[in-house]
């Protein structure tokens, strides 16, 4: 995907959410928001359309939610 420089940071946030690494989350979330302010769980769901197994996608999104990422883009 062109200009997808923010995905590694999203992956880090999801992993930290699953690992309950609360001390590392504020910095990771701040970096992701800096790189892609509109990133949200819904944004990820729309762009990860190529993940065919629903449980894999839900697992990823669950990590984002555990990390405190908002479900939708704030208006």
C-alpha positions as CSV (number, residue, x, y, z in Angstrom):
1,X,0.0,0.0,0.0
2,X,1.5,3.4,-0.9
3,X,2.2,5.8,1.9
4,X,1.5,3.1,4.6
5,X,4.3,4.3,6.8
6,X,1.9,4.3,9.8
7,X,1.0,0.5,9.8
8,X,4.0,-0.6,11.8
9,X,2.9,1.8,14.5
10,X,-0.6,0.4,14.4
11,X,0.7,-3.1,14.7
12,X,2.8,-2.0,17.7
13,X,-0.3,-0.5,19.4
14,X,-2.4,-3.6,18.8
15,X,0.4,-5.8,20.2
16,X,0.8,-3.6,23.3
17,X,-2.9,-3.7,23.8
18,X,-2.9,-7.5,23.9
19,X,0.1,-7.6,26.1
20,X,-1.3,-5.1,28.6
21,X,1.8,-2.9,28.4
22,X,0.1,0.2,29.7
23,X,3.3,2.0,30.4
24,X,4.3,1.9,26.7
25,X,0.8,2.7,25.3
26,X,0.7,6.5,25.6
27,X,3.8,6.9,23.5
28,X,2.8,4.3,21.0
29,X,-0.7,5.8,20.6
30,X,0.8,9.3,20.3
31,X,3.2,8.2,17.6
32,X,0.4,6.5,15.6
33,X,-1.9,9.6,15.9
34,X,1.0,11.8,14.8
35,X,1.6,9.7,11.7
36,X,-2.1,9.1,10.9
37,X,-4.5,11.3,12.9
38,X,-7.6,9.7,11.4
39,X,-6.5,6.2,12.4
40,X,-9.3,4.3,14.2
41,X,-10.6,0.8,14.5
42,X,-13.1,1.4,11.7
43,X,-10.3,2.9,9.6
44,X,-8.3,-0.3,10.1
45,X,-11.3,-2.5,9.4
46,X,-11.9,-0.8,6.1
47,X,-8.2,-1.0,5.0
48,X,-7.6,-4.6,6.1
49,X,-10.2,-5.9,3.7
50,X,-7.8,-8.6,2.5
51,X,-7.8,-10.4,5.8
52,X,-10.2,-13.2,5.0
53,X,-10.6,-14.9,8.4
54,X,-13.0,-12.8,10.5
55,X,-11.4,-14.0,13.7
56,X,-8.0,-12.7,12.6
57,X,-9.3,-9.3,11.9
58,X,-11.3,-9.2,15.1
59,X,-8.3,-10.2,17.1
60,X,-6.3,-7.3,15.6
61,X,-9.1,-4.8,16.2
62,X,-9.5,-6.1,19.8
63,X,-5.8,-5.3,20.4
64,X,-6.4,-1.8,19.2
65,X,-9.5,-1.4,21.4
66,X,-7.6,-2.8,24.4
67,X,-4.9,-0.2,23.7
68,X,-7.6,2.6,23.9
69,X,-7.8,3.4,20.3
70,X,-11.2,4.9,19.4
71,X,-13.6,2.9,17.3
72,X,-14.4,5.7,14.8
73,X,-12.8,8.9,13.7
74,X,-13.6,11.8,16.0
75,X,-15.8,14.4,14.3
